[in-house]
Amino acid sequence: MSAAPRPQERSASAAVPAPESSAGGDAGSEPERIAEAATGLDMILTDAALGPVRRLVPPVSTGLRFSAGLARHPRAVAGHTGRLVAEWARIGLGRSDVAPGPKDKRYADPAWSGNPLLKQAM
């Protein structure tokens, strides 16, 4: 006597109804439509099970390759980091020479120049 499959053992395609075709044409066989719907459902369920962190954090191998690339050029990294920190200090003191381009309309709002926390040399 075989026991009924538990919910997690059932195929996702068995629970997904085939979509109705409103155009009247044959968009594919029923098994193909069911497999296509099940694939989408599998992706959604997998994504939900792994959580949003997976989308926000790159894989470890990507971070390792990036770090290895930086480690191969320590002088360049130190130079760029120093310039970045110096520019942040100038921005914090309100002495930065960095300004948006003349055609950049994103900073046209007076709040950018009127708010002391956002004000930069423009």
Residue pairs with C-beta under 8 A, 6 or more apart in sequence:
11 38
12 38
12 41
12 42
12 45
13 34
13 35
13 37
13 38
16 34
16 37
16 38
16 41
17 37
18 30
18 33
18 34
18 37
19 33
19 37
21 27
27 33
28 36
47 54
47 55
70 77
87 96
87 98
90 96
90 97
91 98
91 120
94 116
94 119
94 120
94 121
95 121
96 120
96 121
97 121
98 120
98 121
99 120
99 121
99 122
100 106
100 107
100 122
107 122
111 118
112 118
112 119
112 120
112 122
113 119
113 122
